[in-house]
Amino acid sequence: MAHPIKYIEDNLVFNHDGEVFAYYELIPYNYSFLSSDEKVQVHDNFRQLIAQNRDGKIHALQLATESSIRATQEQSKKEITGRLKEIAYEKIDEQTEALVSMIGDNQVDYRFFIGFKLLLNEQEVSVKNIGKDIQKAFAEFFHGVNHKLMGDFVSMPMSEIERFSKMEQLLESKLSRRFHIRPLGKDDFGYIIAHLYGQTGIPFDDYDYHLPKRYEDKKVLVKKYDIIKPTRCLIEEKQRYLRMEQEDTTTYVAYFTINSIVGELDFPNSEIFYYQQQQFTFPIDTSMNVEIVANKKALSTVRNKKKELKDLDSHAWESDNETSTNVVDALESVDELETNLDQTKESMYKLSYVVRVSAKNLDELKQRCDEVKDFYDDLSIKLVRPFGDMLGLHNEFIPSSKRYINDYIQYVTSDFLAGLGFGATQMLGENSGIYVGYNLDTGRNIYLQPSLASQGIKGSVTNALASAFIGSLGGGKSFSNNMLVYYSVLFGGQAIIVDPKAERGKWKETLPDIAHEINIVNLTSENDNKGLLDPYVILKLPKDSESLAIDILTFLTGISSRDSEKFPVLRKAIRSVTQSEQRGLLLVIDELRKEDTPISNSIADHIESFVDYDFAHLLFSDGNVTQSISLEKQLNIIQVADLVLPDSNSSFEEYTTMELLSVAMLIVISTFALDFIHSDRSIFKIVDLDEAWSFLQVAQGKALSMRLVRAGRAMNAGVYFVTQNADDLLDEKMKNNIGLKFAFRSTDLVEIKKTLEFFGVDKEDENNQKRLRELENGQCLVSDIYGRVGVMQFHPIFEELLHAFDTRPPVRNEGEK
């Protein structure tokens, strides 16, 4: 069979039938976890895109292309800065080798291409243009003769190219209003054709289609050989498959087409293009050749069909036979279609739908073909693999080709075509960055760049750097949080982890590669640590110290700012300490004693009752503290031993004295982290608050959290909240300031609904609820900075990370006493 493509110019393809198609890549849109209303909106956009073409042809292709894992990992290296650069390069190289050994050099990407036949405007059919067309016909005739006799070139008049280029620009502006599209180039066409002819192993972005052109006397000349170069392979046609032999590989390819659609395809849930990406573990390609039948012609065809069916019905009645149910059903369908076409004035569409399945051997091909048939069977679509038509169906995939066979045409409406989910996919994360895991539905690698949100990237729905890790105990939230912080530090970030459970004390031993950049501050109840968390010691500016001192002492004593008797007395004592030479929380008690009123003595007694309580001496000093907490290293962990955190269900009134002191400590450390945020803006910083719910429940903690989040956005810092419930993240104001979201397994229905609402997906949808309930350890619902939601499996790759970040208690081996 002759190759249909005559000439390629940018995204225009000229075929040998005198037709010109303009091809675009439809940038896939995220379709996972959309509500029914959002799906209907996408459906309507697509339906209008199809329906606006009153005439002509549309060619839609879904291809399983390849993308290079090595290239993505190398691209990720460009994001790395900071003192750990060399170690990070080493880690990424090890990561690359591990990924390649698991899934190969390339992974499958589904890409969507759509071509529209360009039709000449009526105004161009004038006497002058008729003359030009006659001239062109003679030129083509002579070119044909020359080619047969001596030539090997395709010649295209430049005026012809310019004429269609102008039309293509109008079409592109019309399409880009509804969808993100990218005009194709010669390399894209080269890849598509080579892929269809069995070439594998070259990533889509790396393919180079060498197509040299010569310009002569208002004509462009291209060697015919260069046009057909990507088709180079030996094809052996069998009855039900093609054998394609490239230099180093042999591929077996089978083609299916639709024989009949035996049931209704209910939208949503009939998005074939979307679901087949998740269904199959192997790549498949799909082509839709659509010929548009104008409304008038469609009505005429339908009415003729109706007459035929009525004749059959009459004939049966005359011969005393019952009309078959097939004829009755067909008559009903034709009536409905006629009414629909008459009212909407829409076109009809002649659809040729072909599915391409490939494999390395015949057994694998048979198995894959059976899977594809079963999948379509479940959707009430009967596929057929016609004998002897494999090469013809293969040609239907080639850009600008015509429909090969009329036996399997389906007459459909724009609604049907829009409901197939062309362009729908599940996308998560970035194109490069930190490899964190893979998409559980599609198997695609997921990369994150935690510092990207503040850059105002096109398409992002947030500029917030804060992140939330939520879920019940044991789902994997601490592990995944540790992993993201670790890699952010490797990539050049700086982090401070507030670790109230002291679970990260052995990181220097378990992470030897970066041990020199880990600083673990253990705030024990030893005398050496006395006053280390005193607001007047830990913060540099007296004004900040005073503010924190008020927060801590009102929190511990329960004195509200609305208490007109006690609050002014406490406030005055704190102010006096701030203005004196020597500053410390213990001196507030002295100032209150100096006041010597019943109220001041009562407050002094109350504060003094905390001073010698367990580890409270960390908070109280007379200002004579020589050591301080240093945050010079890239990864800083602050641990307070013996903290007793309140239960997440406890109300503030139920807090014990130890719990009050513990939360007070966290408030001081988090305020100290606020100082850390205000350091170098060029470095991405993370403040990681483990067990964040414990101080998000109290007024001082809430106010502090909002300050941390707001300051973080301005100072290139992300606040990571690790907590159990979505409700812990306070009001909508706080939730709207969170960019990346991770939700782990939850079994409580009320909590599941709140989590789904937090992620902006339909909380009443039973499938959504089921997904969250049935997540396994290390799996989570993730929402990226573009608002796309999907299910991810965190994948640490390295054994040492698994060991370092595992917070489970050790299992006692048999024989241990």
TAKA-V553094 format. One record per residue. N is the residue number from 0. PHI is phi in degrees with one decimal (NA if undefined). NEAR is the number of other ideal C-beta (glycine too) atoms within 10 Angstrom. Layout:
# TAKA-V553094
((N/PHI/NEAR) (N/PHI/NEAR))
This chain:
# TAKA-V553094
((0/NA/10) (1/-70.4/8) (2/-68.9/16) (3/-70.2/18) (4/-78.9/22) (5/-97.5/20) (6/-158.5/23) (7/-124.6/27) (8/-135.6/21) (9/53.3/15) (10/-102.2/24) (11/-95.8/23) (12/-121.8/25) (13/-99.8/21) (14/-106.3/19) (15/-77.0/15) (16/-94.7/10) (17/80.1/10) (18/-95.2/18) (19/-128.3/25) (20/-114.9/24) (21/-107.8/23) (22/-111.1/25) (23/-135.5/23) (24/-91.9/20) (25/-86.1/22) (26/-64.4/15) (27/-58.7/21) (28/-112.7/18) (29/-71.6/17) (30/-119.3/22) (31/-78.4/20) (32/61.8/22) (33/-76.4/19) (34/-76.1/16) (35/-58.9/12) (36/-63.5/8) (37/-67.5/14) (38/-65.0/19) (39/-63.0/13) (40/-62.8/12) (41/-62.1/20) (42/-58.3/19) (43/-64.6/13) (44/-59.7/14) (45/-69.9/24) (46/-61.2/18) (47/-66.9/13) (48/-61.0/22) (49/-74.8/22) (50/-67.8/18) (51/-72.5/11) (52/-89.8/19) (53/-81.2/12) (54/-151.8/12) (55/96.9/16) (56/-138.8/20) (57/-129.7/20) (58/-123.0/25) (59/-113.8/23) (60/-127.4/25) (61/-112.9/27) (62/-118.1/23) (63/-88.0/18) (64/-89.6/21) (65/-114.8/24) (66/-126.5/18) (67/-83.1/19) (68/-67.4/21) (69/-61.6/15) (70/-63.4/15) (71/-64.4/21) (72/-65.8/20) (73/-65.4/14) (74/-61.8/15) (75/-63.3/22) (76/-60.8/15) (77/-67.6/9) (78/-82.5/18) (79/-83.7/17) (80/-137.7/14) (81/87.6/16) (82/-76.4/15) (83/-99.8/22) (84/-54.1/14) (85/-63.6/9) (86/-65.8/15) (87/-63.1/24) (88/-58.3/13) (89/-59.7/13) (90/-60.2/21) (91/-65.5/21) (92/-64.0/14) (93/-64.3/12) (94/-60.4/19) (95/-58.9/19) (96/-61.2/13) (97/-65.2/14) (98/-65.4/21) (99/-64.7/15) (100/-68.7/8) (101/-82.8/11) (102/-123.7/14) (103/92.3/12) (104/-67.3/14) (105/-125.1/20) (106/-121.9/18) (107/-80.9/20) (108/-118.4/19) (109/-93.8/23) (110/-116.8/21) (111/-122.1/22) (112/-121.6/23) (113/-136.8/25) (114/-119.8/23) (115/-118.7/24) (116/-73.0/20) (117/-86.0/20) (118/-109.5/15) (119/-68.8/13) (120/-68.9/11) (121/-61.0/7) (122/-65.6/7) (123/-79.4/14) (124/-88.0/10) (125/-119.3/10) (126/-59.0/7) (127/-60.5/8) (128/-72.6/14) (129/-62.3/11) (130/-59.7/10) (131/-64.3/16) (132/-66.0/13) (133/-63.9/10) (134/-59.5/11) (135/-64.8/15) (136/-62.2/11) (137/-62.0/10) (138/-60.9/13) (139/-67.1/13) (140/-63.4/10) (141/-65.4/11) (142/-63.1/16) (143/-61.5/11) (144/-63.4/11) (145/-60.9/12) (146/-64.5/14) (147/-63.7/8) (148/-82.8/7) (149/-147.2/7) (150/-91.5/15) (151/-135.8/10) (152/-115.4/18) (153/-99.1/21) (154/-114.9/19) (155/-124.6/20) (156/-66.6/17) (157/-65.5/14) (158/-62.6/11) (159/-66.4/18) (160/-63.8/17) (161/-62.7/10) (162/-60.1/18) (163/-76.6/17) (164/-63.4/16) (165/-63.8/10) (166/-65.2/18) (167/-65.0/22) (168/-62.9/12) (169/-64.6/11) (170/-64.6/15) (171/-62.3/16) (172/-65.1/9) (173/-69.4/13) (174/-70.7/19) (175/-69.9/13) (176/-70.6/9) (177/-106.5/14) (178/-135.5/17) (179/-82.9/15) (180/-129.3/19) (181/-137.4/14) (182/-61.6/18) (183/-75.5/23) (184/-124.1/15) (185/-60.7/17) (186/-64.1/16) (187/-63.9/24) (188/-63.3/25) (189/-58.9/21) (190/-63.7/25) (191/-57.7/25) (192/-67.4/23) (193/-61.1/20) (194/-61.7/23) (195/-67.7/24) (196/-99.7/21) (197/89.1/21) (198/-79.6/23) (199/-132.7/15) (200/94.1/12) (201/-102.9/17) (202/-61.8/19) (203/-53.3/19) (204/-72.4/15) (205/-96.8/13) (206/-72.4/19) (207/-119.7/10) (208/-104.5/19) (209/-78.1/10) (210/-134.1/19) (211/-69.2/8) (212/-127.4/15) (213/-117.1/11) (214/-107.7/9) (215/-143.1/10) (216/46.5/8) (217/61.0/8) (218/-133.7/17) (219/-114.4/18) (220/-113.7/17) (221/-132.6/19) (222/-64.8/16) (223/-62.2/15) (224/-62.0/10) (225/-64.9/19) (226/-65.3/19) (227/-94.1/13) (228/-55.0/15) (229/-65.7/24) (230/-89.4/16) (231/-63.5/13) (232/-175.5/19) (233/-91.7/12) (234/-109.2/15) (235/-115.1/11) (236/-92.9/14) (237/-105.3/13) (238/-61.4/10) (239/-124.8/16) (240/-160.7/22) (241/-113.8/22) (242/-107.9/16) (243/-109.9/20) (244/-110.6/13) (245/-93.1/16) (246/-57.3/8) (247/-118.5/8) (248/-138.1/13) (249/-121.5/14) (250/-122.7/20) (251/-106.7/22) (252/-128.6/21) (253/-123.0/23) (254/-123.4/27) (255/-112.4/24) (256/-135.5/22) (257/-77.8/19) (258/-85.5/16) (259/-161.2/12) (260/-109.4/17) (261/-95.5/10) (262/-147.5/9) (263/-78.2/8) (264/-94.4/17) (265/-83.1/10) (266/-98.4/17) (267/-75.7/17) (268/90.8/13) (269/-118.2/17) (270/-78.9/22) (271/-56.4/22) (272/-61.0/20) (273/-76.6/23) (274/-72.4/18) (275/-72.7/19) (276/-66.1/26) (277/-88.4/15) (278/-71.0/15) (279/-99.4/16) (280/-86.2/9) (281/-121.2/15) (282/-77.8/19) (283/-132.5/22) (284/-119.8/22) (285/-137.5/22) (286/-126.8/25) (287/-122.5/21) (288/-97.9/22) (289/-117.2/24) (290/-106.5/18) (291/-86.8/21) (292/-105.7/19) (293/-57.1/15) (294/-52.6/16) (295/-62.4/11) (296/-68.9/13) (297/-63.8/21) (298/-60.9/17) (299/-61.8/12) (300/-62.9/16) (301/-63.9/22) (302/-67.3/13) (303/-63.2/10) (304/-64.0/17) (305/-62.8/16) (306/-60.9/11) (307/-58.6/13) (308/-65.8/20) (309/-67.1/13) (310/-60.6/10) (311/-61.2/16) (312/-63.8/16) (313/-63.2/11) (314/-61.5/11) (315/-64.5/14) (316/-65.5/11) (317/-65.9/8) (318/-97.1/7) (319/57.4/6) (320/-109.7/9) (321/-82.5/9) (322/-68.5/15) (323/-65.1/12) (324/-61.6/8) (325/-59.3/10) (326/-67.4/16) (327/-61.9/13) (328/-62.6/10) (329/-63.8/17) (330/-61.5/17) (331/-61.9/11) (332/-63.1/13) (333/-64.7/18) (334/-58.8/13) (335/-62.7/10) (336/-65.1/19) (337/-60.1/16) (338/-60.8/11) (339/-61.9/14) (340/-64.9/21) (341/-66.6/12) (342/-78.4/8) (343/-85.7/13) (344/59.6/11) (345/-81.1/19) (346/-83.5/22) (347/-107.2/22) (348/-130.3/24) (349/-90.3/18) (350/-105.7/22) (351/-113.7/23) (352/-111.4/25) (353/-126.0/24) (354/-111.7/24) (355/-110.8/25) (356/-120.7/26) (357/-128.0/23) (358/-159.3/18) (359/-85.1/12) (360/-147.9/10) (361/-69.1/13) (362/-63.6/10) (363/-65.3/14) (364/-62.8/20) (365/-60.6/16) (366/-61.8/12) (367/-66.4/20) (368/-60.9/20) (369/-62.8/11) (370/-62.7/16) (371/-64.9/21) (372/-61.0/18) (373/-62.8/11) (374/-60.5/18) (375/-71.3/20) (376/-57.5/12) (377/-62.4/10) (378/-96.7/17) (379/65.0/14) (380/-117.2/21) (381/-95.9/14) (382/-94.2/21) (383/-134.3/14) (384/-115.6/20) (385/-62.8/18) (386/-67.2/9) (387/73.7/10) (388/-111.0/19) (389/-62.5/20) (390/-68.2/13) (391/-65.0/17) (392/-69.0/24) (393/-58.9/24) (394/-64.0/20) (395/-62.7/23) (396/-77.0/22) (397/-72.2/24) (398/-50.9/22) (399/74.4/24) (400/-74.4/25) (401/-97.4/17) (402/-66.7/19) (403/-83.8/21) (404/-136.4/14) (405/-95.1/8) (406/-67.4/11) (407/-117.3/21) (408/-73.0/17) (409/-112.7/16) (410/-88.1/15) (411/-132.6/20) (412/-103.5/20) (413/-64.8/22) (414/-60.2/18) (415/-62.8/18) (416/-63.7/21) (417/-68.2/21) (418/-80.1/22) (419/-80.5/24) (420/73.5/25) (421/-65.6/23) (422/93.3/25) (423/-80.4/25) (424/-152.6/22) (425/-119.2/22) (426/-116.0/18) (427/-144.6/26) (428/77.2/26) (429/-111.6/19) (430/-80.9/10) (431/-156.8/18) (432/130.0/22) (433/-82.4/23) (434/-77.0/23) (435/-109.9/23) (436/165.9/23) (437/-138.9/20) (438/-72.0/20) (439/-67.8/20) (440/-86.1/17) (441/-107.8/21) (442/80.0/14) (443/-73.5/21) (444/-63.2/20) (445/-117.1/24) (446/-117.1/20) (447/-126.1/24) (448/-126.2/21) (449/-59.2/23) (450/-91.7/21) (451/-75.6/21) (452/-55.1/23) (453/-73.4/21) (454/-83.1/12) (455/63.8/8) (456/-65.5/13) (457/-59.4/7) (458/94.8/10) (459/-73.8/17) (460/-107.1/14) (461/-147.8/20) (462/-118.4/15) (463/-88.0/22) (464/-92.0/28) (465/-68.5/26) (466/-133.2/24) (467/-127.9/25) (468/-119.1/27) (469/-123.2/29) (470/152.0/26) (471/-74.5/14) (472/-58.9/11) (473/81.1/12) (474/-86.1/24) (475/112.6/23) (476/-69.5/26) (477/-65.7/24) (478/-59.6/22) (479/-66.9/25) (480/-64.4/24) (481/-59.7/24) (482/-64.5/24) (483/-67.2/24) (484/-65.6/24) (485/-57.8/22) (486/-69.4/22) (487/-62.5/26) (488/-67.8/25) (489/-57.5/24) (490/-79.0/24) (491/114.5/19) (492/-81.6/24) (493/-126.8/23) (494/-135.9/24) (495/-125.8/27) (496/-107.0/24) (497/-90.4/24) (498/-114.1/24) (499/-72.7/23) (500/-98.9/13) (501/52.1/17) (502/-97.1/17) (503/-115.7/25) (504/-67.6/14) (505/-104.8/12) (506/-61.1/21) (507/-62.3/17) (508/-80.5/10) (509/-82.9/15) (510/-122.0/20) (511/-61.0/12) (512/-58.8/14) (513/-116.1/20) (514/-56.1/12) (515/-67.8/13) (516/-111.2/20) (517/-106.0/18) (518/-122.7/17) (519/-106.7/18) (520/-102.6/17) (521/-99.4/14) (522/-92.6/20) (523/-90.1/15) (524/-84.9/14) (525/-67.8/12) (526/-63.2/7) (527/-60.4/8) (528/-89.0/20) (529/-55.3/19) (530/77.7/22) (531/-60.6/21) (532/-103.9/31) (533/-64.8/26) (534/-51.4/27) (535/-79.1/26) (536/-99.6/23) (537/-77.1/22) (538/-103.6/20) (539/-76.6/8) (540/-86.6/9) (541/-56.0/14) (542/-64.2/9) (543/-66.1/17) (544/-61.3/23) (545/-61.4/20) (546/-60.2/16) (547/-69.8/24) (548/-60.2/26) (549/-62.0/21) (550/-58.4/21) (551/-69.4/26) (552/-72.2/24) (553/-69.7/20) (554/-65.4/20) (555/-70.9/19) (556/-90.6/19) (557/76.8/12) (558/-80.8/20) (559/-87.8/11) (560/-64.8/12) (561/-89.1/6) (562/-82.3/14) (563/-72.0/8) (564/-91.0/9) (565/-84.3/18) (566/-59.4/17) (567/-59.1/12) (568/-65.8/21) (569/-63.1/26) (570/-60.9/16) (571/-66.0/13) (572/-63.2/25) (573/-64.0/25) (574/-60.9/15) (575/-61.4/16) (576/-64.1/23) (577/-59.0/19) (578/-85.7/10) (579/-87.3/14) (580/-68.3/5) (581/-100.4/10) (582/-129.9/21) (583/-174.6/24) (584/-65.0/28) (585/-62.3/19) (586/-70.5/21) (587/-63.9/25) (588/-63.5/22) (589/-60.3/15) (590/-63.1/19) (591/-65.9/26) (592/-65.2/14) (593/-60.9/11) (594/-61.0/15) (595/50.4/9) (596/-116.3/10) (597/-55.7/7) (598/-68.6/14) (599/-64.0/20) (600/-65.7/14) (601/-64.9/14) (602/-66.0/23) (603/-59.8/22) (604/-61.2/12) (605/-61.5/18) (606/-65.5/21) (607/-63.2/14) (608/-64.1/13) (609/-87.1/21) (610/-54.9/13) (611/-100.3/9) (612/-89.2/13) (613/48.8/14) (614/-95.0/21) (615/-64.6/21) (616/-62.7/21) (617/-61.6/23) (618/-87.5/27) (619/-111.6/23) (620/-149.0/21) (621/-96.3/16) (622/97.5/17) (623/-87.5/10) (624/-119.1/17) (625/-88.8/7) (626/-82.1/11) (627/-145.4/10) (628/-85.0/18) (629/-100.6/9) (630/-122.4/20) (631/-77.3/8) (632/-76.4/18) (633/-77.3/22) (634/-126.7/28) (635/-114.6/23) (636/-118.9/23) (637/-106.9/24) (638/-117.1/20) (639/-112.3/26) (640/-67.3/14) (641/66.5/13) (642/-65.5/21) (643/-117.3/16) (644/-87.5/18) (645/-66.4/22) (646/-65.6/10) (647/-63.0/16) (648/-93.0/9) (649/-71.9/14) (650/-87.7/8) (651/-56.6/14) (652/-63.4/6) (653/-88.6/10) (654/-63.2/20) (655/-79.7/11) (656/-60.6/14) (657/-61.6/17) (658/-67.1/18) (659/-59.8/21) (660/-63.9/24) (661/-61.5/24) (662/-67.4/25) (663/-59.0/24) (664/-58.4/23) (665/-63.4/25) (666/-64.1/23) (667/-63.8/25) (668/-62.9/24) (669/-66.9/23) (670/-68.8/23) (671/-62.0/21) (672/-63.4/26) (673/-62.7/20) (674/-63.7/15) (675/-61.2/18) (676/-58.6/21) (677/-81.5/13) (678/-82.0/14) (679/-40.1/10) (680/-70.3/12) (681/-75.4/8) (682/-98.9/16) (683/-74.6/25) (684/-120.1/26) (685/-125.8/27) (686/-109.5/25) (687/-104.3/27) (688/-107.1/28) (689/-76.7/23) (690/52.7/23) (691/-61.5/26) (692/-56.8/22) (693/-62.6/25) (694/-109.9/26) (695/-72.0/21) (696/-81.1/19) (697/-106.5/20) (698/-55.4/13) (699/-65.0/19) (700/-67.4/23) (701/-60.1/15) (702/-61.0/12) (703/-63.7/23) (704/-59.9/22) (705/-63.8/16) (706/-64.5/15) (707/-60.4/21) (708/-64.8/22) (709/-66.5/14) (710/-64.0/17) (711/-59.8/25) (712/-62.1/19) (713/-77.1/12) (714/-104.6/19) (715/60.8/19) (716/-137.2/30) (717/-108.2/30) (718/-101.0/30) (719/-104.8/27) (720/-98.3/26) (721/-106.2/23) (722/-148.4/21) (723/-91.4/21) (724/-126.4/20) (725/-61.9/22) (726/-65.8/19) (727/-62.0/18) (728/-83.0/23) (729/59.8/15) (730/-88.9/10) (731/-61.8/9) (732/-60.3/9) (733/-67.7/18) (734/-61.6/18) (735/-71.0/10) (736/-99.2/20) (737/-110.7/21) (738/-88.0/23) (739/-75.1/23) (740/-128.9/26) (741/-129.5/25) (742/-123.6/27) (743/-99.8/27) (744/-50.0/22) (745/-142.8/25) (746/-112.0/11) (747/-83.8/12) (748/-59.4/11) (749/-61.8/10) (750/-67.8/19) (751/-59.7/21) (752/-63.8/17) (753/-66.1/19) (754/-64.8/25) (755/-61.0/24) (756/-65.5/14) (757/-60.4/22) (758/-84.0/22) (759/75.8/15) (760/-114.9/21) (761/-64.2/18) (762/-76.2/16) (763/-89.6/10) (764/-69.4/14) (765/-65.3/8) (766/-65.5/8) (767/-62.1/21) (768/-62.7/18) (769/-64.6/11) (770/-58.8/21) (771/-70.0/25) (772/-69.8/13) (773/-98.2/11) (774/-64.0/22) (775/-96.1/12) (776/-57.0/14) (777/84.6/20) (778/-101.5/21) (779/-151.3/27) (780/-81.8/27) (781/-126.8/24) (782/-122.6/24) (783/-89.2/25) (784/-73.0/26) (785/-96.4/18) (786/80.2/16) (787/-83.6/20) (788/-117.1/22) (789/-159.1/23) (790/-111.5/21) (791/-121.8/24) (792/-107.1/18) (793/-66.6/23) (794/-136.8/17) (795/-72.7/21) (796/66.0/16) (797/-88.2/14) (798/-59.8/8) (799/-64.9/12) (800/-70.6/18) (801/-59.3/13) (802/-71.5/12) (803/-67.2/20) (804/-95.9/23) (805/-73.9/15) (806/-100.3/15) (807/-73.3/9) (808/-66.7/6) (809/-65.5/7) (810/-87.9/6) (811/-79.0/8) (812/-76.1/6) (813/-64.9/4) (814/101.7/5) (815/-74.5/7) (816/-100.1/3))
